Amino acid sequence: MSEAYIIDAVRTPRGIGKPGKGALSHLHPQHLAATVLGALKERNKLDTSTVDDIIWSTSTQEGKQGGDLGRMSALAAGYDINASGTTLDRFCGGGITSVNLAAASVMSGMEDCVIAGGTEMMSYQQTLAAERSKAGQPARMMGSGNPALDEIHPQSHQGVCGDAIATREGISREACDALALTSQQRAKRAIDEGRFAKSVIPVLNDDGSVALNREEFPRPETTAEGLASLKPSFEQLADFDLGNGTTFKKQIQRRYPDLEWKGVHHAGNSSGVVDGAAAVLITSKAYAEKHGLKPRGRIVAYANQGDDPTLMLNAPVPAAKKVLAKAGLTKNDIDVWEINEAFAVVAEKFIRDLELDREKVNINGGSIALGHPIGATGSILIGTALDELERSGGRYGLVTMCAAGGMAPAIIIERI
């Protein structure tokens, strides 16, 4: 089996995902993707006619984010028309899956140069929601959206699931807030020390002016007292009437009837709503040598894992165990862990279940501080892990994240 090398990884800064308020919200999603694709081309003097495929992740594939963002963004970035492209959806996990599939194409020997990545403009999702409301259309359905499937696997809202898991696991509001505060503090340190500088690409407007060249979402002024003062976000939503006497809470209680309820998540310990894009250049050894490219890392192993869709967020732990087994490694071999902070309980449970050293987990902050552009986050985290391995001299990094439907992709990379 051929090796799959990571040549480079880039991303945009993350802009606040609110229409008219975030620095990126006025741009087309293709523009964000074209920014990172263009950066890979320029930084690596890439002959884009030799790119076999572009595998892209976008969760909300509607309107401006529809129509195969991978292919259209490559054309917008000035890539050769020979460079094909496709777009996938694994909800939050798509940005890891795009890299995994790119690696699989190279490792199989079928392709030599593949770019993976993702884009999500959460501000555009809000625009779509407003347009639906104005037209008298129902909001985008949470859960499965299929009553017949919900009879088999009741599915709920992800925030309600986060509170349910915290209740079942005995993870307190205080523990979730402490993790959130650490995320903000570590993100501030990383930004102050320029730890993201190697990967972050400024986003320009069409006239060449700078739209955004820094992280827009972090709240470095966050305090424990401020977090403690915030009201839970999902208690009221848990009791929202979905029709036929069903609520999000009741969906979960159909499977877990004895579940007591406690709202622990709020805006300060949940992932931020942002816009962003990321891209990773993956090649074979032969391609890298032929084109004078110096690999920064290699893909060691990847895995996919399903878990209970009713609780939704618990697959990262078994996914991490699965990918470690595939790689023939143990948790003690991993120098850098990136577990997406979709909600504080996800990362807190991950650390507790695997008994990890907290100093190795989300070293430079996570999505609570920096934001979670759904389809792009996995690719961002892979680049973040690679940057941190290079900065610290570590060898292996493991990246995983929960995804709707009760899933988690995972990947292990090695610094070269």
N, C-alpha and C positions, 0 to 999 in steps of 0.2 A: 504494500500500500504506500502511495506517495505521501510525502509530507505536505502539509498546508501551512504556509508561512504568512504571518502578519507583517506586511511591509510598512503600513502606516495607518493611523486612525485619527480622524478629525471630527470636530463637532462645532455647532454654533453655540454662542452663549444662549441661555434660556431666558426668554422674555415672558413677562406676566401675561397669562392667557385670558385677558379680558378685552373684548372688542373696543377699540378706540382708546384703550388705556395702556396696553402693552406696547413696547417699542417695535415689536415685529408684527403686530396684529393687522396692519394695513397691507402686508405683503401676501403674494400668492404662495400657497404651499410648495409649488414647484420651484419658486425662487429660493426658499430655504434649502431644499434638496440640491438644487443646482449650485448653491454656494459651497457646500461641502464636497460635492463631486468635482467642482472646478478646482478646489483647493488640492484634492488628491492628484488631479491631473498636473497642476503647476508644480507642486512640491516634489513630485517624483518624476517629472518630465515624461509622463505616461503617454505612450502612443495609444490613443483610445481606439484605434482600429483593431488593436490586438486584445481588447477586453471581450471576453467570451460572453459574459452576462452580468447584469446588475440586478441583485435580488433585494427588494425593498420591502419595508414593513410600514403599514399604515392601518390603524384600527378602524377609524371612521372613513370608509371609502365611499363618500357621497360628495356631490357637487364638485367643488374645486379640488377636493382630495380624492376624487374618483378618477376613472380613466387611466389606470396603470401609471401611478406616480413615478415608478422606477424608470420606465422608458421615457416618459415625457420630460422628466427632470434632466435626464442625460442629454436629451436633445437641447433643452434650454441651457445646459452647461457647455454646449458646443462640442459634445462628443461626436465622434465619427458615427455615421449611420449604421456601421457594422456592429456597434455595441448594442446588443439586445438588452431587454429589461423586463422584469416582472414584479408584481406586488402581491404581498401575502398579508394575512391577518391571523395572529394568534393572540388577539387582545393585547394585554400589557407585555406578553412575552415575545412579541414579534421581532423586536430588535435583537434578541439573542438568536432566535430561530433563523433569521436571515443570514447571520454569520455562520451558524451551524450548517445550513444548506450550502452556502458558498464553500465552506471547508470540505463538505462531503463531495461536491463536484470536483474539487481539486484532488482530494485524496483518492478518489476513484480512478483518476487518470483521464477522465472524460473532458476536463477543462483545465486551463493553465492560469487564467487570470480572471478573477471574479470580484466584483465590488459588492459589499453588503452594507445595509444601513436601514435608516427609517426616518420618517417625518411625522410629526403630529402637531397640528395647530389647534390647541384647546380653545383658543379664542374663536376659531371658526366653528367649532362644535357648538358654542353658545350662540353664534349667529344662526346656525341651522335650527337650533331649538326655538329661537325667537321667530324665525320664519314659519315654522310649523304652527306655533301658537297663534300667530297672526292669521294664518290660513285656516284656523280651526281644526288643525290636525293633531292627533295624539302625540305626546312626547315619545322620544325613543324609548322603547321598552327595556326596563332592567330585567335581570333574570334571563330565562331562556327565551321569553316572548312567545312560547308555545305551550298553551294549557295542557295539551296531551303529554308533552315531555315533563312538565312540572308535576304531573301526577306520579310519574316514575321517579324523577329526581327534582324535588322542590328546590327552586333557586331563588335567591334573594338579591338585595342590593349589597355591594361590596363593603360599604361602611357599616351596615347592619351586621354583616358577617364578621367584620373585625371586632365589633363589640361582643358578639356571641362567643367568639374564640377567647377573647380576654376573660369573659365570665366563666367559661368552661375550664380555662387553664389557671384561673386564679391570678391573673396578671392585672395589677392594680393601675388605676389612673396615674398614681405617682410614678410608677415604673415607666409607663408610656411617656409621661412628661419628661422624665429624666433622660430617656433616650432621645427625645426630640430636642432637648436643650443641648445635648452632646452633638447632635447633628449640626445645629447652628454654629456651635463653637468650633467644630472641626472644619466646617465650610469656610468660616471666616479666616481661620489659620491658613487653609489651603490657598485662598484668594490672596491674602496678604503676602504669602511667601511665593506666589506665582506658580503654584503647583499645577495649575490648569493651562498655563501659557503655551505649552508645546502643542496642545490639541485644539484650543479654541480659536476659531476663525471669525473675524469680524463680519457682520452682515451689512452689506451696503444697499442703499436705495438705488433705484434705477438711474438716478442722476449722479451716482458715485459718492454721495454723502453717506456718512456712517449712520446706519439705523440702530445698531447695537454692537458694542464691543466688550461688554462685561456682563456678568450674571446680574439679572434684574430682580430676581425673586428673594434672595436671602434676607433674613431679618436678624442681623448680628446683635441688635439691641435686645433680643429676646432674653427674658429672665424666668426663673422658676416661678416667681410670684405672678408674672404676667400669664404664663401658661395655666397656672392653677385657677386664674380668674375667668377663663374662657368656658362658655357653656357647651355641653356635649352637642354634637352636630346631628346625630342620627336617631335620637330618642323619638322625636316627633315623626321622622320619616319611617321608623320601624312600624308605626301604627297607621301609616297611610293606607287608605282603602283602595285596594286594587280591583275591587269588584267581587261580587259573589261572596262577600264577607271575608275575603282574603286580605291579609296584610303581609308586609315583608317579614315581620316577626313571626306570624303564624306559619309562613312557608318553612322557616327553620324549625319551629316547634312541632311541625308534623313529623320530622325525623328525630327531634330531640325534645320530647314533650315535657321533660322535667327541667328544662333550661330556665334558670332565673335570669333576669335581665339587668344589666348595668351599663349605662352609656359612659365609655371612657375616652372616645375619640372626638376630636374637635379640629378646627382649622389649624391649630398649632402643632398637633402631633399626627397629622395626616399629610400625605404627599401634596406638593404644591401644583396648582393648575397653571401650566406654562406652554409656550410654543418653543419648538426646537427641532433640530435635525442632526444626524451623525452618519458617518460613513467609514468603512473599514476596507482596506485593500488587501486581498488575499491572493497569493500566487503559489505555483509549484516551485520547487528548487530550480528546475531547469529554466523556467521563465525568469526567475530572479537573476540567475547567473547570466543568461543571455542579454538581459536588458540592464545589467549593472545595478540592480537594486539590492540594498542591504536589508535583510530581514531584521525586524525588531523582536519578533516572537513567533511561536508556532502553536498550532492547535493540538493539544494533547488528547483530549477526549470530549465528547458531548453526549448528552442524554436528554430524554423527554420523560416526564412523569405525570400521570394523572392521579387525582385524589378525589375526595368527597366534593361534588359540586355544590352541595347544600351549604357547607361551610366555606367553600371556594378558595380560601387563602392558605391552605395547609400543605400544599405540594412541595414547596422549596426544600424542606428537610429530607424527604425521601429522594428528591431529585439530586440533592448534594451527595447523599450516600450512594446513589446509583452511579453517578459520574465518577466518584472517587474509586469505586470498584472497577469500573471500566478502565480507568487509568492505572490501576494497580498502586494507588497511593492511599495514604491515610490523612486524616484531618491535620495531623502534625506536620505534614509535608507542605501544607498551604501557607504561604506568607501573606497573601492579601485575599480577603474575602469581600465580595460585593453582593449584598443581599438588598434588593430594592425595598426602600421604605415606603411601600404603598400605604401602610398604616403602621404606627409604631409597634403594634402587637406582632406584626409579621416578623420584623427584625428581632424583637425581644424574644419571641418564642424560638426562632432559629438559633439564636445565641445560647439560650438555655438548653434546648433539646440536644444540641451538638456539643455542649459544654466548651464553648470557644473562648479564646482570649479576646476580650473586647477591644484590645488595642490593635488587633489585626482585622477588625470588621468595620467596613465603611470608614476607613481611616481619614478620608477627606470630606466627610459629611455625606449625606444621602438626599433622597428625594424630598424629605420633609423640609430641608433647608433650601435645596436647589431646584426642586420641581420635577415633575414626572410627565414629559411629553410622550404619551402612551406608546405609540409605535416606535419611537426613537430611543427610549430609555435603555433598553438592553444593549444596543450598540454603543451608547454613551458609556455605560458601565464597563464594557470590555476595554474601551480606550482608557478610561480612568484607571482600571486595574493595571494595564500595561504601563502607563505613565508612572504609577506608584511603584511597580516592580523595578523600573529603571531608576527611579529616584532613590529607593531604599536598598537596591542591590538584591532584592528577593528573587526567588526562582519561579514559584508557581502561584497563580491566581485562580480563584474559583468565583464564577459569577452565576447567580441564579435569581429568579423572581417569580412571584405568584402571578397567575393569569386567570381571568374569568373562566368559568366552567370547571374550576378545580384542577388547574394544570400548572406545571412549572418546567420550562427548559433550563438546562444548565450547561456550562462549558468550563473547561480547565485550559488555561493558556500557560505557556512557559516563556520566560524572558530569554532571549538569545544575546 
